[in-house]
């Protein structure tokens, strides 16, 4: 989990650290990181069902049924590419499997935040 404890891994909207962060889909370097509440606010998404793994129901998609997703609107998990500060990848990339597991271990919400 050391990759996510660096001072650069923080929400750019509220300054939260020590929790899962998301980045806008399609951006990989020089990205804006957001915690779940800030990403949800920007994307107008409900995160009341988000769990400890960062997964939530997606009622905005009527086709999704009761499927869960780690995406918040256009925001996807901000998983740091191993050994590269400030570079982020898609969680299904083989090289970052350990980092995605580390991301999943982080608290989903910023300290003291309640839904």
C-alpha positions, 0 to 999 in steps of 0.5 A: 500500500506504499504506492498510495501513501505518497502525498501526491495521492490526494483528492484535488477537490477536498484534499482527502488522503488515505482513501481510494481515489478515482480519475477521469476515464481516458486520462493516464498521466497528469490526472485529477484525482477525486475521492468518492464523494467529490467524484460523485458530486461532480458526476451527479451519481449516487454512491449510497450503495458503495462498499468497502471494495469501492463497488456501487450499484449503478441505477443510472443504467437501467440495463445494469440491474443489480450489477456493481461497478467500481466506476463513478460516472466517467471516473474509474479507479486511480490505480498507480502504475507500479513504480511510476509516480503520477501515472495511472492505468486501467485496473485490468492491466496485467502489470498493475494487478498488485496495485489494484489489490492495494487500491481495493484495501484502502478505505473507500471513503475519506476519514470521517466521511459518512454517506 
